Amino acid sequence: MTKSKQYRLNDVLWWNHQEDVLKEIGSIMELDDVNTNTPGWFENRTMACKNILDNMTDAEKEKLRKKAEEMAETGMPEDIQRK
């Protein structure tokens, strides 16, 4: 039996809720508008994801875990692959 790929919650959060993560990065960097062209955004991505995950309810985290499992079994959706 081949072990399927496991995805980290941070990555699944980024792939599925990029706007929320960018908004949190903006809070960390004290900027109103942040995108993937903003210098320094990537260095703050992990912290932003951690902050969001820390503030999620158990039910929200479970939903994200299920999405990660689904992606591990079926592969990444095409819209995410194209990003």
C-alpha positions, 0 to 999 in steps of 0.5 A: 500500500502506498502512503498518500501525500500528507498536506500541512494545515498551513498549506491547505489554509493558504491554498483555500483561504489565501485572502484571509492569510494575506489579510493577517499578513497585512496585520502583522506587517501593519499594512492595509493592502498586501499581496504576493508582490509585497516585499516580505509577505512570504516571510510572514506567511507561516506566522499568519497561518499560525495566528489564523489556526490558533483562532479557529474553533475545533470544528473549523480545524476539523473541516480544514483537516478533512479538506487536507485528507481529501486533497491527499486522496484525490490530489490538488484541485486544478484551480490550486494547481494553476496558482 
